[in-house]
């Protein structure tokens, strides 16, 4: 979905949180029946508020989140990166890209109300996409969720030119549902949460490396191994990064996640290559044979096997270099 915002300041007052119908929407209803195991009421302190300039709700919300984490960016400078003048708005993909360029883990997904409130309970302000008008006359808008009250069924947002606006869960959900429940948590690379999906977080961390923010990406991937120690992918990506920078460090990360990845042929192939690179030929042979049993027709693995069997064990290989499987 590539919605863009059309959020003129001032118009929002008349449209914002326009309630359609009386039935409680599904996520609000589920929340009433089974509230998440979080504190009953929470407000994130010190989230800055910057009244948006015309059509700048995207830049304004990112500026609020960035400054909350100590990264000084104003909405004017951010607008230069992500605002599309002809459309008078900002695409979600550009919001994610701007967060990434600022060194944040740009975690974006189709979320749900329980997850959203749970993130806020951990002092994580979250950008949401809403249609604050009607389905047949959409007015797309970004806001920052900063608080909630489970007992009163209220949510608090920095929105447009209004700080800490309060809305009922059900009214907010209707506007958010029209935006496909899209959320963006822009996180410092040292921060993760149990309420995030590990694959989406790990992919966002890898994306930092892909755009040249390697230090932030490595920090975020390392944080992922701490948040989800039984998830193999961050170890694999860390190993892959260091394979061309520091082969001993690559072996460290591959070895750390090895027991979690015994059914991942690509992981085993790269680990075998790394083992062979530090002279651990026998261990490399064992590992590449594991990979071949999983993917016997994989050309890359076959090439690795041939290269490994042409190599020899060297004095470099020691128990201090790598642990046995």
Buried (B, 14 or more C-beta within 10 A) or exposed (E): EEBBBBBBBEBBEEBBBBEEEEEBBEBBBBBEEEBBEBEEEBEBEEBBBBEBBEBBBBBBBBBBBBBBBEBEBEBEEBBEBBBBEEEBBBBBEBBBBBBBBBBBBBBBBEBBBBBBBBBBBBBBBBBBBBBBBEEEEBBBBBBBBBBBBBEEBBBBBBBBBBBEBBBBBBBBBBBBBBBEBBBBBBBBBEBBBEBBEBEBBBBBBBBBBEEEBEEBBBBBBBBBBEBBEEBBBBBBBBBBBBBEEEBBBBBBBBBBBBEBBEEBBBBBBBBBBBBBBBBBBEBBBBBBBBBBEBBEEBEBBBEBBEBBEEBEBEEEBEEEBBEEE
